[in-house]
Amino acid sequence: YPYNLDFDYGALAQLQHFSINNLGDPFIESNYGVHSRQFEVGVLDWFARLWEIEKNDYWGYITNCGTEGNLHGILVGREVFPDGILYASRESHYSVFKAARMYRMECVKVDTLISGEIDCADFRAKLLANKGKPAIINVNIGTTVKGAVDDLDLVIQTLEGCGFSRDRFYIHCDGALFGLMMPFVKRAPKVSFKKPIGSVSVSGHKFVGCPMPCGVQITRMEHVNALSSNVEYLASRDATIMGSRNGHAPIFLWYTLNRKGYNGFAKEVQKCLRNAHYLKDQLRAAGIGAMLNELSSTVVFERPRDEDFVRRWQLACEGNIAHVVVMPSVSIEKLDVFLNELVKNRSTWYQEQQPPCIAADIGKENCACPLHK
Amino acid sequence: YPYNLDFDYGALAQLQHFSINNLGDPFIESNYGVHSRQFEVGVLDWFARLWEIEKNDYWGYITNCGTEGNLHGILVGREVFPDGILYASRESHYSVFKAARMYRMECVKVDTLISGEIDCADFRAKLLANKGKPAIINVNIGTTVKGAVDDLDLVIQTLEGCGFSRDRFYIHCDGALFGLMMPFVKRAPKVSFKKPIGSVSVSGHKFVGCPMPCGVQITRMEHVNALSSNVEYLASRDATIMGSRNGHAPIFLWYTLNRKGYNGFAKEVQKCLRNAHYLKDQLRAAGIGAMLNELSSTVVFERPRDEDFVRRWQLACEGNIAHVVVMPSVSIEKLDVFLNELVKNRSTWYQEQQPPCIAADIGKENCACPLHK
């Protein structure tokens, strides 16, 4: 991942002289003194406003990574519906399936469209086959490989259309990378607690650029009360997955959110989307199969044939495709260097052979193989 | 906790300019480039030597905290024995009981002795009542509140005495704080993979003094193969609890282990034990009930009556007792300031009233109430 590293390190690096540890519930004062819980709560309030939930109605914490957010959200869902079935699209992050195994939950994988979005026709069929049990659904706000955004409204419609009333389903939104970008994208469907969702998580070290892995998890207060138990020696409450939590991360997040503000993020998101479109268009112009989901800055394209090239550019690959996640630190100049190198190398890879067909991965209209171009 | 902060920050603080992220399995090269896996493996090798397991026979990783180590160790145990019962003493860390709930495991709480150690008579009775199912045991190498070290050899004897052969039990050693100190304590029972144990975890931010929460988890290679699944887009394997992991922590740990070495740690452990004895003796000399387990640097004593005093000294309290964990950064001078302040304040707390009896918590011989002194 091309991270977004432009902190004011002069001041913030000094923080490393202190061991800062957030233990237990961020909203309950505990007896451990060197913490950053005021910053943590400040960051959580910011996200609560973004996702439209009142201060007294939410609970949350700053996690160690996106996986912890998913583990927490799905655990809350299971505690709300102990016999619920977990539904998640095949292109969900692997931590979702890990959670199902850890928590001993029945898990139903739902098919995806070519775009990577959940296929709500298949979702409907699988819901109807399991009407007897409540549904716990992982909704992807940007899948890992294709950056596909599941249609939250259609997921809710499908549930209600299959006879699942609001007290019979729980939705966790995995916003890993894109949960923080989407609010700034025009026409994007809104992630909001005004809709019947139970929790949302995002990563803090991707788009926000926090230099240590971290994430934000927000859920409804009513749900977390069922989950938590009191820990006397901490004078706190145990509602988190992890115990000790990195105390520097909330300070970095708080600083960035306040320095950039909504407008700063909106500008960066626009830049990412613009540059992603540029990359996709240039790939296609060079005769290389490529796809870019409308709401995403993740460009999916034909997997480069040379593993050295893949390693040098740190491309994440799956089957016949690779992807580039265009973050604020990725400039047009950098994309041009990448494109030139790819095009130059590629001309040597396919002298005697044809480039592969990747229509099954990105659709016929995006494929540039001899058959589809 | 009085942490042990004496890194060479001049050089190491520079690391904060880089976003370092360890994804997936530390022993498998992945496609994400900015990592510190060489350091991670170096640290793991150090602990593998300490706990006597061959390089090719172990698997492990650097966790985000002690809780993650327990969550991992107990999950490995459950995957080895899916219908196993989890046994843990009442004074085990709360993350152990959280794991049982998360993983939907049957959990049997075992009584403790006054010292805080597991009561193997009660353990025996509970094992015999559940002979039909394999046993997964959490053994405490230093409990959270009293610093009590469960007798690993007696636990193994009890298991074998109850007819549990080695293919019917799994032992996870929670070494949170003391797992790293005990190897340097004379007469301490040894934690070693030459004994039939399955996993050991320790915290890295306590005795080692890493400035961000972290821990080390080591298990047997044969066990982790059952747990893991491959993650193609990372070109790695998913055998950890968390996804992205802090890449700075392994560098800090590696640096400290190499700079201090075995001899450095041995000296610091001796200092901690000496100072803990000093604190306990001074408390008793001042007529204050206090206990110190033989293998521990955790001094347990009468809970101060004034909550301001508790907060100012950040004392962790449970019921009628409080504790001080004597770490290398705690000097005799600091202990004297604490003792003087406690004795001065306490004389005002008990002018008209008698100090409470805490014999039930720390034993008659350690209590200093009017009845027992």
Chai-1 contact restraints between the chains, C-beta under 6 A:
chainA,res_idxA,chainB,res_idxB,connection_type,confidence,min_distance_angstrom,max_distance_angstrom,comment,restraint_id
A,Y3,B,S19,contact,1.0,0.0,6.0,A-B,restraint_1
A,L5,B,S19,contact,1.0,0.0,6.0,A-B,restraint_2
A,Y9,B,H17,contact,1.0,0.0,6.0,A-B,restraint_3
A,A13,B,A13,contact,1.0,0.0,6.0,A-B,restraint_4
A,A13,B,Q16,contact,1.0,0.0,6.0,A-B,restraint_5
A,Q16,B,A13,contact,1.0,0.0,6.0,A-B,restraint_6
A,Q16,B,Q16,contact,1.0,0.0,6.0,A-B,restraint_7
A,H17,B,Y9,contact,1.0,0.0,6.0,A-B,restraint_8
A,S19,B,Y3,contact,1.0,0.0,6.0,A-B,restraint_9
A,S19,B,L5,contact,1.0,0.0,6.0,A-B,restraint_10
A,S19,B,P211,contact,1.0,0.0,6.0,A-B,restraint_11
A,N21,B,P213,contact,1.0,0.0,6.0,A-B,restraint_12
A,N31,B,Q314,contact,1.0,0.0,6.0,A-B,restraint_13
A,N31,B,A316,contact,1.0,0.0,6.0,A-B,restraint_14
A,G33,B,Q314,contact,1.0,0.0,6.0,A-B,restraint_15
A,N64,B,N64,contact,1.0,0.0,6.0,A-B,restraint_16
A,N64,B,M242,contact,1.0,0.0,6.0,A-B,restraint_17
A,C65,B,M242,contact,1.0,0.0,6.0,A-B,restraint_18
A,C65,B,G243,contact,1.0,0.0,6.0,A-B,restraint_19
A,C65,B,S244,contact,1.0,0.0,6.0,A-B,restraint_20
A,T67,B,M242,contact,1.0,0.0,6.0,A-B,restraint_21
A,T67,B,G243,contact,1.0,0.0,6.0,A-B,restraint_22
A,Y94,B,V231,contact,1.0,0.0,6.0,A-B,restraint_23
A,Y94,B,D238,contact,1.0,0.0,6.0,A-B,restraint_24
A,S95,B,G243,contact,1.0,0.0,6.0,A-B,restraint_25
A,R104,B,R104,contact,1.0,0.0,6.0,A-B,restraint_26
A,V145,B,Y233,contact,1.0,0.0,6.0,A-B,restraint_27
A,P211,B,S19,contact,1.0,0.0,6.0,A-B,restraint_28
A,M212,B,N246,contact,1.0,0.0,6.0,A-B,restraint_29
A,P213,B,N21,contact,1.0,0.0,6.0,A-B,restraint_30
A,P213,B,S244,contact,1.0,0.0,6.0,A-B,restraint_31
A,P213,B,N246,contact,1.0,0.0,6.0,A-B,restraint_32
A,V231,B,Y94,contact,1.0,0.0,6.0,A-B,restraint_33
A,E232,B,E318,contact,1.0,0.0,6.0,A-B,restraint_34
A,Y233,B,V145,contact,1.0,0.0,6.0,A-B,restraint_35
A,Y233,B,A316,contact,1.0,0.0,6.0,A-B,restraint_36
A,Y233,B,E318,contact,1.0,0.0,6.0,A-B,restraint_37
A,D238,B,Y94,contact,1.0,0.0,6.0,A-B,restraint_38
A,M242,B,N64,contact,1.0,0.0,6.0,A-B,restraint_39
A,M242,B,C65,contact,1.0,0.0,6.0,A-B,restraint_40
A,M242,B,T67,contact,1.0,0.0,6.0,A-B,restraint_41
A,G243,B,C65,contact,1.0,0.0,6.0,A-B,restraint_42
A,G243,B,T67,contact,1.0,0.0,6.0,A-B,restraint_43
A,G243,B,S95,contact,1.0,0.0,6.0,A-B,restraint_44
A,S244,B,C65,contact,1.0,0.0,6.0,A-B,restraint_45
A,S244,B,P213,contact,1.0,0.0,6.0,A-B,restraint_46
A,N246,B,M212,contact,1.0,0.0,6.0,A-B,restraint_47
A,N246,B,P213,contact,1.0,0.0,6.0,A-B,restraint_48
A,Q314,B,N31,contact,1.0,0.0,6.0,A-B,restraint_49
A,Q314,B,G33,contact,1.0,0.0,6.0,A-B,restraint_50
A,A316,B,N31,contact,1.0,0.0,6.0,A-B,restraint_51
A,A316,B,Y233,contact,1.0,0.0,6.0,A-B,restraint_52
A,E318,B,E232,contact,1.0,0.0,6.0,A-B,restraint_53
A,E318,B,Y233,contact,1.0,0.0,6.0,A-B,restraint_54
